[in-house]
Amino acid sequence: MIRPSIRTSPSKEAVANRDEALLAQLGYKQEFKRAFTPLEVFGISFSIIGLLPSIASVLVYALSNGGASSMVWGWVVGSLFILSVGLSMAELGSAAPTSGGLYYWAHSLSSPRWRNLLSWIVGYANTVGSIASLASIDWGCAIQVAAAASIGSGQTFIATNAQLFGIYIAILLSHAVVCCLGTAVLARLQSVYVLINIVLCIVVIIVLPAATPKEYINSASYALANFTNLNGWPNGFAFILSLVAPLWTICSFDSAVHISEEASNAATAVPWAIVSSITIAGILGLAVNIALAFCMGTDVEYTLNSPIGQPMAQIFFNSFGEKATLALWSFVVIAQYMMGSSMLLAASRQTFAFVRDGALPLSSILYRINSFTGTPVNTVWFVVVMAALLGLLAFAGTGAIDAIFTMSITALYVTYAIPIFARFAFDNNFKPGPFNLGFFSLPIGITAIAFMAFMIIVFSFPTTPTTDAASMNYAIVVLGGVLLLSLAWYYCPVYGGIHWFTGPVPNIDADRIDGTRHEDSVSVEKKAEGAVSVMRV
């Protein structure tokens, strides 16, 4: 197989053939149209990060756990550690770009004794993390829509949790319709998503400081050194909890991996989409947070608890006034909405890859490609239904529904950590792709694993030291419950996955796999049991 080279410009047909050959070496036939260009793969990853609307959704975590200092320095610390995670994942994505991604990597890089179990755990954690990411994005969008209604009503409208849930369901349903469209339509939208996100960041970085009245302008000592702790934890632990903001914002960058079977020149496009989206988000996000810290005033409690119900919307209202804020906020809502559609796109592809190997209940029904749109319509609706069920946490209280933010981080960090660990801990035949860190692979991998393990523990704690049923951290309950149930099913006598699950199941003829495999590919163990036949309906 010809490896990508920066010195040549292979034809589209040559790139397509190379992509299909690499996928065949991994054991899969080409089922999707490769409609995503490298820029559009970056667009998927960057639009899910969202940046400004994402910062708006989780600004409450930074403001209540350190205020301005946590907004700025928490972002710096979080971004650097996130980059280490992204670099390690980019190497794996370059070596084996398949929609199964982390689930596939966990199996191919682990020892024969542990590969099936670890692959099973990664698959379920990734499914939960992707669904929780969609739920948290769309719940944040619902809050932003309600904030717009509050601003437009002169701050007389305050949405109840039931009203927010109704908005949330409407957003989810509309996303399902969008993501059932053809792949080419979804691909073309990514460039629009990137443009809107970058323009919004530039507006905040440049226009916000110019428009903010003097009474709301903060000094450098306040913006960069003030620490306001409102939740009751010790300051050090509060600062660590504030990392929810950067970690949730710059997350789900594995989405680029999940559409790798729809991407052109995937072995190069996927890793660079991951690394570049994290890097650009880290730099622009820092600039946005600095601008907000200088322009938000000093009354942090009012910013958090104002009738508008959205901290960033309140900061904009103080600076721009009602009409200008509504105009700008409408684009924030649009960008957040676009994040949700991109997240559902990636989540449905990840689920499709998992059911392709028969691991989820109802796999035979879910593993179908719609003959008209060429998209996995059934898995799209499955993800939407699961996200809608997560939204019911709203009726347990505001603290309960907020747990979907930390749940998405925790579940995805379980998913990210295992294949990175497997690469270095087990004896395997890993061969790097075009993106390779060389000597730095091991130290960066160790840093990434240690950081994720630490944050998984931290994000299991509640928001405040004193808690009750309405404010407890439900992330550990939901994620832990799903993983325990999945393990119970795996070890179930007679019917459990331990008796039939063999990890990623090739859906391509064995002789074709042998004919296309070469020395630079990640070794693939052939499996015949448990395969689910794809159907076009």
C-alpha positions as CSV (number, residue, x, y, z in Angstrom):
1,M,0.0,0.0,0.0
2,I,1.3,3.5,-0.9
3,R,1.7,5.6,2.2
4,P,0.5,9.3,2.1
5,S,3.3,11.7,1.1
6,I,3.5,15.4,1.3
7,R,5.5,15.5,-1.9
8,T,2.9,14.1,-4.2
9,S,-0.7,14.8,-5.0
10,P,-2.4,11.5,-5.8
11,S,-5.5,11.5,-7.8
12,K,-8.9,11.2,-6.1
13,E,-9.3,7.7,-7.5
14,A,-5.9,6.7,-6.1
15,V,-6.7,8.1,-2.7
16,A,-10.1,6.3,-2.7
17,N,-8.5,3.0,-3.6
18,R,-5.9,3.5,-0.9
19,D,-8.6,4.2,1.7
20,E,-10.6,1.2,0.6
21,A,-7.5,-1.0,0.7
22,L,-6.6,0.1,4.2
23,L,-10.1,-0.5,5.4
24,A,-10.0,-3.9,3.9
25,Q,-6.8,-4.7,5.8
26,L,-8.7,-3.8,9.0
27,G,-11.4,-6.3,8.0
28,Y,-14.2,-4.1,6.7
29,K,-15.7,-3.4,3.4
30,Q,-16.5,0.1,2.2
31,E,-20.2,0.8,3.1
32,F,-20.3,4.6,3.2
33,K,-19.6,7.2,0.6
34,R,-16.3,8.9,1.3
35,A,-17.8,12.4,1.0
36,F,-15.8,14.2,3.7
37,T,-12.7,16.0,2.6
38,P,-9.8,16.5,5.1
39,L,-11.1,20.0,5.8
40,E,-14.6,18.7,6.4
41,V,-13.2,16.0,8.8
42,F,-11.6,18.9,10.7
43,G,-15.0,20.6,10.5
44,I,-16.7,17.7,12.3
45,S,-14.2,17.7,15.1
46,F,-14.1,21.5,15.5
47,S,-17.8,22.0,15.2
48,I,-18.4,19.4,18.0
49,I,-16.0,21.3,20.1
50,G,-18.0,24.4,19.3
51,L,-15.9,26.7,21.4
52,L,-17.9,29.8,22.1
53,P,-21.3,28.0,22.6
54,S,-19.5,25.3,24.5
55,I,-17.8,27.8,26.8
56,A,-21.2,29.3,27.3
57,S,-22.7,26.0,28.3
58,V,-20.1,25.2,31.0
59,L,-19.0,28.7,32.1
60,V,-21.0,28.1,35.3
61,Y,-18.4,25.5,36.4
62,A,-15.5,27.9,36.1
63,L,-17.3,30.9,37.6
64,S,-18.4,29.0,40.7
65,N,-15.1,27.2,41.2
66,G,-12.6,30.1,41.1
67,G,-14.2,32.8,39.0
68,A,-11.8,34.7,36.6
69,S,-8.7,32.8,37.6
70,S,-10.2,29.4,36.8
71,M,-11.6,30.7,33.5
72,V,-8.1,31.7,32.4
73,W,-5.6,29.4,34.1
74,G,-7.9,26.5,34.2
75,W,-8.3,26.7,30.5
76,V,-4.5,26.8,30.1
77,V,-3.9,23.7,32.3
78,G,-6.8,21.8,30.8
79,S,-5.9,22.5,27.2
80,L,-2.3,21.3,27.6
81,F,-3.4,17.9,29.1
82,I,-6.1,17.5,26.5
83,L,-3.5,18.0,23.8
84,S,-1.5,15.0,25.2
85,V,-4.7,12.9,25.0
86,G,-5.3,14.1,21.4
87,L,-1.8,13.4,20.3
88,S,-1.9,9.8,21.6
89,M,-5.3,9.2,19.9
90,A,-4.1,10.8,16.7
91,E,-1.4,8.2,16.4
92,L,-3.9,5.4,16.8
93,G,-6.3,7.0,14.3
94,S,-3.6,7.3,11.7
95,A,-2.6,3.6,12.1
96,A,-6.2,2.2,12.0
97,P,-8.8,4.7,10.8
98,T,-12.1,2.8,11.2
99,S,-15.5,3.9,12.5
100,G,-15.2,1.6,15.5
101,G,-12.1,3.5,16.4
102,L,-11.3,3.1,20.1
103,Y,-13.3,-0.1,20.4
104,Y,-11.3,-1.6,17.5
105,W,-8.0,-0.3,18.8
106,A,-8.6,-1.8,22.3
107,H,-9.1,-5.2,20.8
108,S,-6.3,-5.2,18.3
109,L,-3.7,-3.9,20.8
110,S,-4.6,-5.9,23.9
111,S,-3.4,-9.4,24.8
112,P,-5.6,-12.4,23.7
113,R,-6.6,-12.9,27.4
114,W,-8.0,-9.4,27.8
115,R,-8.9,-8.1,24.3
116,N,-12.5,-9.2,24.2
117,L,-13.4,-7.9,27.6
118,L,-11.6,-4.6,27.1
119,S,-13.1,-4.1,23.7
120,W,-16.5,-4.7,25.2
121,I,-16.0,-2.2,28.0
122,V,-14.6,0.4,25.5
123,G,-17.5,-0.1,23.2
124,Y,-20.1,0.4,25.9
125,A,-18.3,3.4,27.5
126,N,-17.9,5.0,24.1
127,T,-21.6,4.5,23.4
128,V,-22.6,6.0,26.7
129,G,-20.1,8.9,26.3
130,S,-21.3,9.7,22.8
131,I,-25.0,9.7,23.9
132,A,-24.2,11.8,27.0
133,S,-22.2,14.2,24.8
134,L,-25.2,14.7,22.5
135,A,-27.5,15.0,25.5
136,S,-25.3,17.7,27.2
137,I,-24.9,19.7,24.0
138,D,-28.6,19.7,23.3
139,W,-29.5,20.5,26.9
140,G,-27.1,23.4,26.8
141,C,-28.8,24.5,23.5
142,A,-32.2,24.3,25.3
143,I,-30.9,26.6,28.1
144,Q,-29.6,29.0,25.5
145,V,-33.0,29.1,23.7
146,A,-34.7,29.8,27.1
147,A,-32.1,32.5,27.8
148,A,-33.0,34.2,24.5
149,A,-36.7,34.1,25.4
150,S,-35.8,35.6,28.8
151,I,-33.9,38.5,27.2
152,G,-36.6,39.1,24.7
153,S,-39.3,39.2,27.4
154,G,-37.4,41.8,29.5
155,Q,-36.2,39.0,31.8
156,T,-39.8,38.2,32.9
157,F,-39.7,34.7,31.5
158,I,-37.9,32.0,33.5
159,A,-38.1,28.5,32.0
160,T,-39.1,25.6,34.2
161,N,-37.3,22.3,33.9
162,A,-40.4,20.9,32.2
163,Q,-40.3,23.7,29.6
164,L,-36.5,23.1,29.1
165,F,-37.2,19.4,28.6
166,G,-39.7,20.2,25.9
167,I,-37.3,22.4,24.1
168,Y,-34.6,19.7,24.5
169,I,-36.8,17.1,22.9
170,A,-37.7,19.4,20.0
171,I,-34.0,20.0,19.3
172,L,-33.2,16.3,19.5
173,L,-36.0,15.4,17.0
174,S,-34.9,18.0,14.6
175,H,-31.3,16.7,14.8
176,A,-32.5,13.2,14.0
177,V,-34.1,14.4,10.8
178,V,-31.0,16.3,9.8
179,C,-28.7,13.4,10.4
180,C,-30.8,11.0,8.4
181,L,-30.0,13.1,5.3
182,G,-27.3,12.0,2.8
183,T,-23.7,12.0,3.8
184,A,-22.8,14.6,1.1
185,V,-25.3,17.1,2.6
186,L,-23.8,16.7,6.1
187,A,-20.3,17.0,4.8
188,R,-20.9,20.3,3.0
189,L,-22.4,21.8,6.2
190,Q,-19.2,21.4,8.2
191,S,-17.5,24.3,6.4
192,V,-20.4,26.5,7.5
193,Y,-20.1,25.3,11.0
194,V,-16.4,26.2,11.2
195,L,-16.9,29.6,9.8
196,I,-19.7,30.5,12.3
197,N,-17.7,29.3,15.2
198,I,-14.6,31.3,14.3
199,V,-16.5,34.5,13.5
200,L,-18.3,34.2,16.9
201,C,-14.9,33.9,18.7
202,I,-13.5,36.9,16.9
203,V,-16.6,39.0,17.8
204,V,-16.1,38.2,21.5
205,I,-12.4,38.7,21.5
206,I,-12.5,42.1,19.6
207,V,-15.9,43.6,19.9
208,L,-16.8,42.6,23.5
209,P,-14.0,44.6,25.2
210,A,-14.8,47.6,23.0
211,A,-18.5,47.6,23.8
212,T,-18.3,46.8,27.5
213,P,-19.2,49.8,29.8
214,K,-16.4,50.9,32.2
215,E,-18.3,49.7,35.3
216,Y,-18.0,46.1,34.0
217,I,-14.3,46.3,32.9
218,N,-12.1,44.4,35.3
219,S,-8.5,45.2,36.2
220,A,-5.7,42.8,35.1
221,S,-5.2,41.8,38.8
222,Y,-8.9,40.7,39.0
223,A,-9.1,39.0,35.6
224,L,-5.9,37.0,36.1
225,A,-5.6,36.6,39.8
226,N,-9.0,36.8,41.5
227,F,-10.3,33.5,43.0
228,T,-14.0,33.3,43.8
229,N,-15.0,30.0,45.4
230,L,-18.8,29.7,45.7
231,N,-19.3,25.9,46.1
232,G,-17.6,25.2,49.4
233,W,-14.8,22.9,48.3
234,P,-11.2,23.8,49.3
235,N,-9.7,26.2,46.7
236,G,-7.3,23.7,45.3
237,F,-10.0,21.1,44.7
238,A,-12.4,23.8,43.4
239,F,-9.8,24.8,40.8
240,I,-9.6,21.1,39.7
241,L,-13.4,20.9,39.4
242,S,-13.3,24.0,37.3
243,L,-11.5,22.0,34.6
244,V,-15.0,20.7,33.6
245,A,-15.1,23.8,31.5
246,P,-12.1,23.2,29.2
247,L,-12.4,19.4,29.3
248,W,-16.1,19.3,28.3
249,T,-15.5,22.0,25.7
250,I,-12.5,20.4,24.0
251,C,-14.0,16.9,24.1
252,S,-15.5,14.3,21.7
253,F,-12.7,15.0,19.2
254,D,-12.8,11.3,18.6
255,S,-15.7,12.1,16.3
256,A,-13.2,12.5,13.5
257,V,-12.4,8.8,14.0
258,H,-16.0,7.7,13.9
259,I,-16.5,9.2,10.4
260,S,-13.1,7.9,9.1
261,E,-14.9,5.4,6.8
262,E,-16.6,8.4,5.2
263,A,-13.4,10.5,4.9
264,S,-11.0,10.9,2.0
265,N,-7.3,10.1,2.8
266,A,-8.4,9.0,6.3
267,A,-5.0,7.9,7.6
268,T,-3.8,11.5,7.3
269,A,-7.0,13.5,7.6
270,V,-8.2,11.9,10.9
271,P,-5.1,12.5,13.1
272,W,-4.6,16.1,11.8
273,A,-8.3,16.9,12.4
274,I,-7.9,15.8,16.0
275,V,-4.7,17.7,16.7
276,S,-5.5,20.8,14.8
277,S,-9.0,21.1,16.3
278,I,-7.6,20.8,19.8
279,T,-4.8,23.3,19.2
280,I,-7.0,25.9,17.5
281,A,-9.7,25.5,20.2
282,G,-7.1,25.8,22.9
283,I,-5.7,29.1,21.6
284,L,-9.0,30.7,20.6
285,G,-10.7,29.5,23.8
286,L,-8.0,31.1,25.9
287,A,-8.5,34.4,24.1
288,V,-12.3,34.1,24.6
289,N,-11.9,33.4,28.3
290,I,-9.5,36.3,28.8
291,A,-11.9,38.6,27.1
292,L,-14.8,37.4,29.3
293,A,-12.7,37.7,32.5
294,F,-11.9,41.3,31.7
295,C,-15.5,42.2,30.7
296,M,-17.8,40.3,33.1
297,G,-17.7,42.7,36.1
298,T,-17.1,41.5,39.7
299,D,-20.6,40.4,40.8
300,V,-20.1,36.7,40.0
301,E,-23.1,35.5,42.1
302,Y,-25.5,37.7,40.1
303,T,-24.0,36.6,36.8
304,L,-24.7,33.0,37.8
305,N,-28.1,33.6,39.2
306,S,-29.6,36.4,37.1
307,P,-33.2,35.9,35.6
308,I,-31.6,35.3,32.2
309,G,-30.3,32.0,33.5
310,Q,-27.2,31.8,31.4
311,P,-23.9,33.4,32.6
312,M,-22.5,34.3,29.2
313,A,-25.8,35.7,28.0
314,Q,-25.8,37.9,31.1
315,I,-22.3,39.1,30.3
316,F,-23.3,40.0,26.8
317,F,-26.5,41.7,28.0
318,N,-24.4,43.9,30.3
319,S,-22.1,44.9,27.5
320,F,-24.3,45.0,24.4
321,G,-27.8,45.7,25.7
322,E,-31.0,43.8,24.8
323,K,-31.2,44.0,21.0
324,A,-27.5,43.5,20.2
325,T,-27.3,40.6,22.6
326,L,-30.3,38.9,21.0
327,A,-28.7,39.3,17.6
328,L,-25.4,37.9,18.8
329,W,-27.0,35.2,21.0
330,S,-29.0,33.9,18.0
331,F,-25.8,32.9,16.4
332,V,-24.5,31.3,19.6
333,V,-27.7,29.2,19.6
334,I,-27.2,28.3,15.9
335,A,-23.6,27.2,16.6
336,Q,-24.7,25.1,19.6
337,Y,-27.4,23.6,17.4
338,M,-24.8,22.7,14.8
339,M,-22.7,21.1,17.5
340,G,-25.6,18.8,18.3
341,S,-26.1,17.7,14.7
342,S,-22.3,17.0,14.3
343,M,-22.3,15.0,17.6
344,L,-25.3,13.0,16.6
345,L,-23.6,12.2,13.3
346,A,-20.5,10.9,15.0
347,A,-22.5,9.1,17.8
348,S,-24.6,7.3,15.2
349,R,-21.6,6.1,13.3
350,Q,-19.9,4.9,16.5
351,T,-23.0,3.0,17.4
352,F,-23.3,1.6,13.9
353,A,-19.7,0.3,14.2
354,F,-20.5,-1.4,17.5
355,V,-23.7,-3.0,16.3
356,R,-21.9,-4.2,13.2
357,D,-20.1,-6.6,15.5
358,G,-23.3,-7.6,17.3
359,A,-22.4,-6.2,20.7
360,L,-25.5,-4.1,21.4
361,P,-29.0,-5.5,22.0
362,L,-31.1,-5.4,18.8
363,S,-28.0,-5.3,16.7
364,S,-29.7,-7.0,13.8
365,I,-32.3,-4.2,13.6
366,L,-29.9,-1.3,14.2
367,Y,-27.3,-2.5,11.7
368,R,-29.0,-1.2,8.5
369,I,-28.2,1.3,5.9
370,N,-31.0,3.3,4.4
371,S,-30.9,2.6,0.6
372,F,-32.2,6.1,-0.2
373,T,-30.0,8.3,2.0
374,G,-27.1,5.9,2.4
375,T,-27.0,6.6,6.2
376,P,-27.7,4.4,9.3
377,V,-31.1,5.8,10.0
378,N,-31.9,3.2,12.7
379,T,-28.8,4.0,14.8
380,V,-29.6,7.7,14.5
381,W,-33.0,7.2,16.1
382,F,-31.6,4.8,18.7
383,V,-29.1,7.4,19.9
384,V,-31.8,10.1,19.9
385,V,-34.1,7.9,22.0
386,M,-31.3,7.1,24.5
387,A,-30.4,10.8,24.8
388,A,-34.1,11.7,25.4
389,L,-34.2,9.2,28.3
390,L,-31.1,10.9,29.8
391,G,-32.9,14.2,29.6
392,L,-35.4,12.9,32.1
393,L,-32.8,13.6,34.8
394,A,-34.1,17.2,34.5
395,F,-37.1,16.1,36.7
396,A,-34.8,15.0,39.4
397,G,-33.4,18.6,39.7
398,T,-31.0,21.0,38.1
399,G,-28.0,19.3,39.8
400,A,-29.1,15.9,38.4
401,I,-29.3,17.0,34.8
402,D,-26.1,18.9,35.0
403,A,-24.4,15.5,35.6
404,I,-24.7,14.7,31.9
405,F,-21.8,17.1,31.3
406,T,-19.3,15.3,33.7
407,M,-20.8,11.9,32.5
408,S,-19.8,12.6,28.9
409,I,-16.2,13.4,30.0
410,T,-15.9,10.5,32.3
411,A,-17.3,7.9,29.9
412,L,-15.1,9.2,27.0
413,Y,-12.0,9.2,29.2
414,V,-12.6,5.6,30.0
415,T,-12.9,5.0,26.3
416,Y,-9.7,7.0,25.4
417,A,-7.5,5.6,28.2
418,I,-7.9,1.9,27.6
419,P,-6.6,1.7,24.0
420,I,-3.7,4.1,24.7
421,F,-2.8,1.9,27.7
422,A,-3.1,-1.3,25.7
423,R,-0.7,0.0,23.1
424,F,2.1,0.3,25.6
425,A,1.1,-2.3,28.2
426,F,0.6,-5.4,26.0
427,D,2.8,-7.2,23.4
428,N,1.2,-6.2,20.1
429,N,2.1,-5.5,16.5
430,F,1.3,-1.9,16.4
431,K,2.7,-0.1,13.4
432,P,2.3,3.6,13.2
433,G,0.6,5.4,10.3
434,P,1.6,8.6,8.6
435,F,1.1,10.5,11.9
436,N,3.8,9.4,14.3
437,L,5.3,11.0,17.5
438,G,8.3,8.7,17.5
439,F,10.3,8.8,20.8
440,F,7.7,11.1,22.4
441,S,4.8,8.6,22.0
442,L,5.5,6.9,25.4
443,P,5.9,9.9,27.7
444,I,2.9,11.7,26.1
445,G,0.9,8.5,26.4
446,I,1.8,8.1,30.1
447,T,0.8,11.7,30.7
448,A,-2.5,11.3,29.0
449,I,-3.4,8.1,30.9
450,A,-2.5,9.5,34.3
451,F,-4.4,12.7,33.7
452,M,-7.6,10.9,32.5
453,A,-7.5,8.5,35.4
454,F,-7.2,11.3,37.9
455,M,-10.0,13.3,36.3
456,I,-12.3,10.3,36.2
457,I,-12.0,10.1,40.0
458,V,-12.5,13.9,40.5
459,F,-15.6,14.0,38.3
460,S,-17.3,11.4,40.5
461,F,-17.6,14.0,43.3
462,P,-20.7,16.2,43.7
463,T,-20.7,19.9,42.9
464,T,-20.7,20.8,46.6
465,P,-19.5,19.1,49.7
466,T,-23.0,18.9,51.1
467,T,-25.5,17.3,48.7
468,D,-28.9,15.6,48.5
469,A,-30.8,13.5,46.0
470,A,-31.5,16.5,43.8
471,S,-27.9,17.7,43.7
472,M,-25.9,14.5,43.8
473,N,-23.6,13.6,40.9
474,Y,-25.7,11.1,38.9
475,A,-22.8,10.6,36.4
476,I,-21.3,7.8,38.4
477,V,-24.8,6.3,38.9
478,V,-25.7,6.2,35.2
479,L,-22.3,5.4,33.8
480,G,-21.5,2.9,36.5
481,G,-24.9,1.3,36.2
482,V,-24.5,0.9,32.4
483,L,-21.0,-0.6,32.7
484,L,-22.1,-3.0,35.5
485,L,-25.1,-4.1,33.4
486,S,-22.9,-4.6,30.4
487,L,-20.4,-6.7,32.4
488,A,-23.3,-8.7,33.9
489,W,-24.5,-9.4,30.3
490,Y,-20.9,-10.2,29.2
491,Y,-20.5,-12.9,32.0
492,C,-24.1,-14.1,31.8
493,P,-24.2,-18.0,31.8
494,V,-24.9,-19.5,28.4
495,Y,-26.1,-16.3,26.7
496,G,-23.4,-13.8,27.8
497,G,-20.9,-12.1,25.5
498,I,-18.1,-14.2,26.9
499,H,-19.5,-17.2,25.0
500,W,-19.8,-15.5,21.6
501,F,-18.3,-12.0,21.5
502,T,-15.0,-11.9,19.6
503,G,-14.5,-8.2,19.2
504,P,-14.6,-6.5,15.9
505,V,-15.9,-8.9,13.3
506,P,-14.6,-8.5,9.7
507,N,-17.4,-8.1,7.2
508,I,-15.2,-8.7,4.2
509,D,-14.0,-12.0,2.6
510,A,-11.0,-13.5,4.4
511,D,-9.1,-13.9,1.1
512,R,-9.5,-10.2,0.4
513,I,-8.2,-9.3,3.8
514,D,-5.1,-11.5,3.2
515,G,-4.6,-10.1,-0.3
516,T,-4.5,-6.5,1.0
517,R,-2.8,-6.9,4.3
518,H,0.8,-5.7,4.4
519,E,3.6,-5.3,6.9
520,D,2.6,-1.8,8.0
521,S,-0.9,-2.6,9.1
522,V,-2.1,-3.2,12.6
523,S,-2.6,-7.0,13.0
524,V,-6.2,-8.1,12.7
525,E,-7.4,-11.3,14.3
526,K,-9.9,-13.0,12.0
527,K,-13.2,-13.8,13.6
528,A,-16.3,-15.5,12.2
529,E,-18.7,-15.7,15.0
530,G,-21.2,-13.0,16.0
531,A,-21.2,-11.2,12.7
532,V,-24.3,-9.2,11.8
533,S,-25.3,-8.9,8.2
534,V,-25.9,-5.3,7.0
535,M,-29.2,-4.6,5.4
536,R,-30.3,-1.8,3.1
537,V,-33.8,-0.7,3.7
